[in-house]
Amino acid sequence: MDVRTFLQQYGFLVWIVILVGSFWLLFIRPQQQRARRHQDLVKSLKSGDDVVTIG
């Protein structure tokens, strides 16, 4: 199978994979990292630690 035949048959699928991968890298992965950092911070708190809130 040459490249032209491959792109004709699977070109749309390749674009979908690229778009989903880009979406994951730009939106989902950073949110997961923020959530992980937040969870680590919450786990590191001990009884008696001072916590400043916005309200």
C-alpha positions as CSV (number, residue, x, y, z in Angstrom):
1,M,0.0,0.0,0.0
2,D,1.5,3.3,-1.0
3,V,1.1,6.6,0.8
4,R,-1.5,7.9,-1.5
5,T,-3.8,4.9,-1.1
6,F,-3.3,5.0,2.7
7,L,-4.3,8.7,2.9
8,Q,-7.3,8.1,0.6
9,Q,-8.5,5.3,2.9
10,Y,-7.5,6.6,6.3
11,G,-6.9,10.3,5.9
12,F,-10.0,11.3,7.8
13,L,-9.1,8.9,10.7
14,V,-5.6,10.4,10.8
15,W,-7.1,13.9,11.2
16,I,-9.5,12.8,13.9
17,V,-6.5,11.3,15.9
18,I,-4.5,14.5,15.5
19,L,-7.4,16.6,16.6
20,V,-8.2,14.4,19.7
21,G,-4.5,14.4,20.6
22,S,-4.3,18.1,20.3
23,F,-7.4,18.6,22.4
24,W,-6.0,16.3,25.1
25,L,-2.6,18.1,25.1
26,L,-4.1,21.6,25.2
27,F,-7.1,21.1,27.6
28,I,-7.3,17.8,29.5
29,R,-3.6,17.2,30.4
30,P,-3.1,20.7,32.0
31,Q,-6.3,20.3,34.0
32,Q,-5.2,16.9,35.3
33,Q,-1.8,18.4,36.3
34,R,-3.6,21.3,38.2
35,A,-5.8,18.8,40.0
36,R,-2.9,16.6,40.9
37,R,-1.0,19.6,42.4
38,H,-4.1,20.7,44.3
39,Q,-4.5,17.2,45.7
40,D,-0.9,17.1,46.8
41,L,-1.3,20.4,48.5
42,V,-4.5,19.2,50.3
43,K,-2.7,16.0,51.4
44,S,0.3,18.0,52.8
45,L,-1.9,20.0,55.1
46,K,-1.8,19.0,58.8
47,S,-4.1,19.7,61.7
48,G,-3.3,23.2,63.0
49,D,-1.9,24.6,59.7
50,D,-3.1,28.1,58.9
51,V,-5.2,28.3,55.8
52,V,-6.1,31.7,54.2
53,T,-9.3,31.7,52.1
54,I,-10.8,34.4,50.0
55,G,-14.0,35.1,51.8
